[in-house]
Amino acid sequence: MKKSIVIAIALSVVVCAILTEFCQKNRPMSSWISRISLVRRFGADLSRFFSFEPPAASVGRTTLKMLTNEKCRNSVYPRSKLNRFNVPDKYLKWETDFPDYKPISYTSDSIKGQPWADPEKLSEGNPWNQVDSHNKIDRKSHEGEYSIVDGVPLNPIGRTGIKGRGCLGRWGPNHAADPIVTRWKVDEKGERLKHPKTGKPILQFISIQRRDSGEWAIPGGMVDPGELVTATLRREFGEEALNSLEADKHSKDTLEKKIDDLFQQGFEIYRGYVDDPRNTDNAWMETVAYNFHDEDGNSVARFKLHAGDDAVGVKWMDIGCDVKLYASHADMIRKVAEHHHAHW
């Protein structure tokens, strides 16, 4: 009888410990200490109640701290000499009254009149927060419904210090796709190399150097009207990283087949707002990022890399906490490393 009571109490405590871990995510160590203490006290038979491995699919937008305006605030706007209106942290959110906020309005001449860009003035009945089926434009945001003020969308994250579209083509969300192609770093014998500090294998990803800013980045691009995100991921990778547009027919056919095979096994890393330096109060970048991993190194890992039209350089870059990348790309790369249990 006493043994049954002890076991019942032990199981109750186990359940409490597990619930604590899930509910109090900011205090994970306390739950693990509880588990270890219970195992030591009641024996190995209870260890099965402690085994929990979060599913790989848990890696996603909600775990990334990208919903902020740091790179698109309090700086000179890209490709211009215009200073943004200074926005202190406490005035970032629209809900906070900021009577002195008087940002300038700017739309780059480079996008005016372009067939892929919105007109400067839109009709009153423009289909915001939905798919514009007539023009094949997705005006929905991954972050949910955004507000329309004075006839134009309002940045869902907050103030940026500048109005208008800047150098972005669309009012509201500008949708992009980012393919993160990875491989393991190996020695001349093909053995995986491990980082001396963490002891974890080193992951590499294909990075391109942007022509506009000189920063290294994921080789992504804009989603064309009516185009599926999966098609954009594949196209942009070929154009920017592997320069498939300039390959001869035989090489291109081989390349296409390898890419097709690899891109059948993608894993979504992130879907949502991007802290991009081009963002404004009325236009912003959003992306869908997928990881395509060449596990055995027999696919894309063997290809010679050539930069495409929008890049001046391309290379396999080691993944680690010291990596410096464009916009919010480092946050996405970090999640890839965590997913593969690689060095960071």
C-alpha positions as CSV (number, residue, x, y, z in Angstrom):
1,M,0.0,0.0,0.0
2,K,2.8,2.4,1.0
3,K,4.7,1.5,-2.2
4,S,1.6,2.4,-4.3
5,I,1.2,5.7,-2.6
6,V,4.9,6.5,-3.1
7,I,4.6,5.7,-6.9
8,A,1.4,7.7,-7.2
9,I,3.1,10.7,-5.6
10,A,6.2,10.3,-7.8
11,L,4.1,10.2,-10.9
12,S,2.2,13.3,-9.9
13,V,5.4,15.2,-9.3
14,V,6.7,14.0,-12.7
15,V,3.6,15.4,-14.4
16,C,4.0,18.7,-12.6
17,A,7.6,18.9,-13.6
18,I,6.7,18.3,-17.3
19,L,3.9,20.9,-17.2
20,T,6.2,23.4,-15.6
21,E,8.7,23.0,-18.4
22,F,6.2,23.7,-21.0
23,C,4.4,26.5,-19.2
24,Q,7.5,28.3,-17.8
25,K,9.7,28.3,-20.9
26,N,11.8,31.1,-19.3
27,R,12.9,28.7,-16.5
28,P,13.9,25.4,-18.2
29,M,16.6,24.5,-15.8
30,S,14.3,24.2,-12.8
31,S,12.3,21.5,-14.6
32,W,15.3,19.5,-15.6
33,I,16.7,19.7,-12.0
34,S,13.3,18.3,-10.8
35,R,13.6,15.5,-13.3
36,I,17.1,14.5,-12.3
37,S,16.2,14.6,-8.6
38,L,13.2,12.3,-9.2
39,V,15.3,9.8,-11.2
40,R,17.9,9.6,-8.5
41,R,15.3,9.1,-5.8
42,F,12.9,6.6,-7.4
43,G,15.2,4.8,-9.8
44,A,15.7,4.3,-13.5
45,D,12.2,3.0,-14.0
46,L,10.9,6.5,-13.9
47,S,13.3,7.8,-16.5
48,R,10.9,7.1,-19.3
49,F,8.6,9.8,-18.0
50,F,11.4,12.3,-18.5
51,S,12.2,11.7,-22.2
52,F,10.9,14.4,-24.4
53,E,12.4,15.4,-27.7
54,P,10.7,18.4,-29.4
55,P,9.7,17.7,-33.0
56,A,11.9,19.1,-35.7
57,A,8.9,21.0,-37.0
58,S,8.9,23.1,-33.9
59,V,11.6,25.3,-35.6
60,G,9.7,28.1,-37.0
61,R,8.7,31.8,-37.0
62,T,7.5,31.9,-33.4
63,T,11.0,30.9,-32.1
64,L,12.8,33.7,-33.9
65,K,13.2,37.2,-32.4
66,M,12.9,39.0,-35.8
67,L,9.8,41.0,-35.1
68,T,11.6,44.3,-34.5
69,N,12.8,47.4,-36.4
70,E,16.5,47.7,-35.6
71,K,18.2,47.7,-39.0
72,C,15.4,49.8,-40.6
73,R,15.4,52.6,-37.9
74,N,17.6,55.5,-37.0
75,S,19.9,55.3,-40.0
76,V,20.4,56.6,-43.5
77,Y,18.0,55.1,-45.9
78,P,19.7,52.7,-48.4
79,R,20.7,54.0,-51.8
80,S,20.0,57.6,-50.7
81,K,21.4,60.3,-48.5
82,L,18.2,60.7,-46.5
83,N,18.3,60.4,-42.7
84,R,15.4,58.7,-41.1
85,F,13.4,60.5,-38.4
86,N,14.9,59.4,-35.0
87,V,12.6,56.9,-33.3
88,P,13.6,56.0,-29.7
89,D,12.7,52.4,-28.6
90,K,9.8,53.6,-26.4
91,Y,8.1,55.2,-29.5
92,L,8.5,52.2,-31.8
93,K,4.9,50.9,-31.5
94,W,2.1,52.9,-33.2
95,E,0.0,52.5,-30.0
96,T,2.4,54.9,-28.2
97,D,1.6,58.5,-28.9
98,F,4.5,60.3,-30.6
99,P,3.2,63.9,-31.4
100,D,6.6,65.0,-32.7
101,Y,6.9,62.2,-35.2
102,K,7.2,63.9,-38.7
103,P,9.1,61.5,-41.0
104,I,9.7,62.5,-44.6
105,S,8.1,60.6,-47.5
106,Y,10.4,59.0,-50.0
107,T,9.9,56.7,-53.0
108,S,13.0,56.0,-55.1
109,D,12.9,57.1,-58.7
110,S,14.3,53.7,-59.6
111,I,11.0,52.0,-59.0
112,K,8.6,54.6,-60.4
113,G,6.9,53.4,-63.5
114,Q,8.3,49.9,-63.3
115,P,5.9,47.1,-64.4
116,W,6.7,45.1,-61.2
117,A,6.0,48.0,-58.9
118,D,2.8,49.6,-57.6
119,P,1.8,53.1,-58.9
120,E,2.5,56.0,-56.6
121,K,-1.3,56.5,-56.0
122,L,-3.6,53.6,-55.6
123,S,-7.3,53.4,-56.1
124,E,-9.6,53.6,-53.0
125,G,-10.8,50.1,-53.5
126,N,-7.4,48.5,-53.5
127,P,-7.7,44.9,-52.1
128,W,-5.5,45.2,-49.0
129,N,-5.0,42.2,-46.7
130,Q,-6.0,39.7,-49.5
131,V,-4.8,38.3,-52.7
132,D,-5.3,40.7,-55.6
133,S,-6.5,38.1,-58.1
134,H,-6.8,40.6,-60.9
135,N,-3.1,41.6,-60.8
136,K,-1.9,38.3,-59.2
137,I,-0.4,40.1,-56.2
138,D,-0.4,38.7,-52.7
139,R,-1.1,41.6,-50.4
140,K,-1.7,39.4,-47.3
141,S,0.9,39.6,-44.5
142,H,2.3,36.6,-42.7
143,E,1.9,38.6,-39.5
144,G,-1.9,38.9,-39.8
145,E,-4.1,41.8,-40.8
146,Y,-2.3,45.2,-41.0
147,S,-4.0,48.6,-40.7
148,I,-4.7,51.0,-43.5
149,V,-4.2,54.7,-42.6
150,D,-4.7,57.5,-45.1
151,G,-5.2,55.0,-47.8
152,V,-1.9,53.1,-47.4
153,P,-0.7,50.2,-45.2
154,L,0.9,50.7,-41.9
155,N,4.1,48.7,-40.9
156,P,2.8,46.1,-38.5
157,I,5.9,46.2,-36.3
158,G,6.0,50.0,-35.8
159,R,7.7,53.2,-36.9
160,T,10.8,53.3,-39.1
161,G,11.4,57.0,-39.5
162,I,10.5,57.3,-43.1
163,K,7.2,57.1,-45.1
164,G,6.4,56.0,-48.7
165,R,7.8,52.9,-50.4
166,G,11.5,53.8,-50.4
167,C,13.0,51.4,-52.9
168,L,10.4,48.6,-52.4
169,G,8.0,47.9,-55.2
170,R,4.8,47.3,-53.3
171,W,2.9,49.2,-50.7
172,G,2.5,46.9,-47.7
173,P,4.2,43.5,-47.7
174,N,6.8,42.7,-50.3
175,H,7.1,39.0,-50.4
176,A,10.4,37.2,-50.9
177,A,11.8,33.7,-50.6
178,D,15.1,32.6,-49.1
179,P,16.6,29.2,-49.9
180,I,19.2,28.2,-47.3
181,V,21.3,25.5,-48.9
182,T,23.7,23.7,-46.5
183,R,26.3,21.0,-46.3
184,W,28.7,19.7,-43.7
185,K,32.2,21.0,-43.6
186,V,34.6,18.1,-44.2
187,D,38.3,17.5,-44.5
188,E,40.2,15.9,-47.5
189,K,39.1,12.5,-46.4
190,G,35.4,13.5,-46.3
191,E,35.3,13.4,-42.4
192,R,33.1,16.0,-40.8
193,L,35.1,18.8,-39.0
194,K,34.1,19.7,-35.5
195,H,34.5,23.1,-33.8
196,P,37.2,23.0,-31.1
197,K,35.1,24.9,-28.6
198,T,31.7,23.3,-28.9
199,G,32.7,19.9,-30.3
200,K,29.8,20.0,-32.7
201,P,30.1,19.5,-36.5
202,I,30.4,22.7,-38.6
203,L,27.7,23.5,-41.0
204,Q,28.2,25.6,-44.2
205,F,25.7,27.4,-46.3
206,I,25.8,29.1,-49.7
207,S,26.1,32.8,-49.2
208,I,26.1,35.5,-51.8
209,Q,27.6,39.0,-51.6
210,R,24.9,41.6,-52.4
211,R,25.8,44.0,-55.2
212,D,23.9,46.9,-53.6
213,S,25.3,46.9,-50.1
214,G,28.4,44.6,-50.2
215,E,26.9,42.5,-47.4
216,W,26.8,38.7,-47.4
217,A,23.4,37.2,-47.5
218,I,21.2,34.2,-48.2
219,P,20.6,34.0,-52.0
220,G,16.9,34.9,-52.0
221,G,14.7,37.1,-54.1
222,M,11.3,38.5,-54.7
223,V,8.3,36.3,-55.4
224,D,7.0,37.2,-58.9
225,P,3.2,37.9,-59.4
226,G,1.3,34.6,-59.4
227,E,4.5,32.6,-58.6
228,L,4.5,29.9,-56.0
229,V,7.0,30.4,-53.2
230,T,8.6,27.0,-54.0
231,A,9.2,28.1,-57.6
232,T,10.9,31.3,-56.3
233,L,13.2,29.4,-54.0
234,R,14.4,27.2,-56.8
235,R,14.7,30.0,-59.3
236,E,16.5,32.4,-57.1
237,F,19.0,29.8,-55.9
238,G,19.9,29.0,-59.5
239,E,20.1,32.6,-60.6
240,E,22.0,34.1,-57.7
241,A,24.2,31.3,-56.4
242,L,24.8,28.9,-59.2
243,N,24.4,31.3,-62.1
244,S,22.3,28.6,-64.0
245,L,21.2,31.2,-66.5
246,E,24.6,31.3,-68.1
247,A,25.4,27.6,-68.1
248,D,25.6,25.5,-71.3
249,K,22.7,23.2,-72.0
250,H,24.3,20.0,-70.7
251,S,25.6,21.7,-67.5
252,K,22.2,23.4,-67.0
253,D,20.3,20.1,-67.4
254,T,22.5,18.4,-64.8
255,L,22.2,21.4,-62.5
256,E,18.4,21.5,-62.9
257,K,18.1,17.8,-62.0
258,K,20.3,18.1,-58.9
259,I,18.4,21.2,-57.7
260,D,15.0,19.5,-58.3
261,D,16.1,16.5,-56.2
262,L,17.5,18.6,-53.4
263,F,14.5,21.0,-53.3
264,Q,12.1,18.2,-52.7
265,Q,13.4,17.9,-49.2
266,G,13.1,21.4,-47.9
267,F,12.3,22.3,-44.3
268,E,10.6,25.6,-43.4
269,I,12.7,27.7,-41.0
270,Y,10.9,31.0,-41.0
271,R,7.8,32.7,-42.4
272,G,7.2,36.4,-41.5
273,Y,8.4,39.9,-41.2
274,V,12.1,40.7,-42.0
275,D,14.0,43.6,-40.3
276,D,15.2,44.8,-43.6
277,P,17.0,48.2,-44.0
278,R,14.7,49.0,-47.0
279,N,11.5,48.9,-44.8
280,T,9.4,52.0,-44.4
281,D,6.3,53.0,-42.5
282,N,4.2,51.9,-45.5
283,A,6.2,49.1,-47.2
284,W,8.2,46.2,-45.7
285,M,9.8,42.9,-46.5
286,E,8.4,39.5,-45.6
287,T,9.9,36.2,-46.4
288,V,9.6,32.4,-46.4
289,A,12.9,30.7,-45.7
290,Y,13.5,27.0,-46.3
291,N,16.6,24.9,-45.5
292,F,17.7,22.5,-48.2
293,H,20.4,20.2,-46.8
294,D,22.9,18.1,-48.8
295,E,23.5,15.5,-46.0
296,D,25.9,13.3,-47.8
297,G,27.6,16.0,-49.9
298,N,26.9,14.3,-53.2
299,S,24.6,16.9,-54.7
300,V,24.8,20.7,-54.7
301,A,27.8,20.5,-52.3
302,R,30.0,19.5,-55.3
303,F,29.0,22.2,-57.7
304,K,31.2,25.1,-58.6
305,L,29.7,28.3,-57.4
306,H,29.2,31.3,-59.7
307,A,27.6,34.6,-58.7
308,G,24.4,35.7,-60.6
309,D,23.2,39.2,-61.7
310,D,22.4,40.5,-58.2
311,A,25.5,39.3,-56.5
312,V,29.2,40.1,-56.8
313,G,30.5,37.0,-54.9
314,V,29.4,33.6,-53.7
315,K,30.9,31.1,-51.4
316,W,30.3,28.3,-48.9
317,M,30.4,30.1,-45.5
318,D,31.0,28.5,-42.1
319,I,28.0,28.9,-39.8
320,G,28.7,30.3,-36.3
321,C,27.7,33.0,-33.9
322,D,30.2,35.4,-35.4
323,V,28.6,35.3,-38.9
324,K,27.7,38.8,-40.1
325,L,24.8,38.9,-42.6
326,Y,22.3,41.2,-44.3
327,A,19.0,42.1,-42.6
328,S,17.7,39.3,-40.3
329,H,19.5,36.5,-42.2
330,A,21.8,35.6,-39.2
331,D,18.7,34.7,-37.2
332,M,17.5,32.3,-39.8
333,I,20.9,30.7,-40.1
334,R,21.1,30.2,-36.4
335,K,17.8,28.2,-36.5
336,V,19.3,26.1,-39.2
337,A,22.3,25.3,-37.1
338,E,20.0,24.4,-34.1
339,H,17.9,22.2,-36.3
340,H,20.9,20.1,-37.4
341,H,22.5,20.2,-34.0
342,A,25.5,21.9,-35.5
343,H,28.0,24.4,-34.1
344,W,26.8,27.9,-33.4
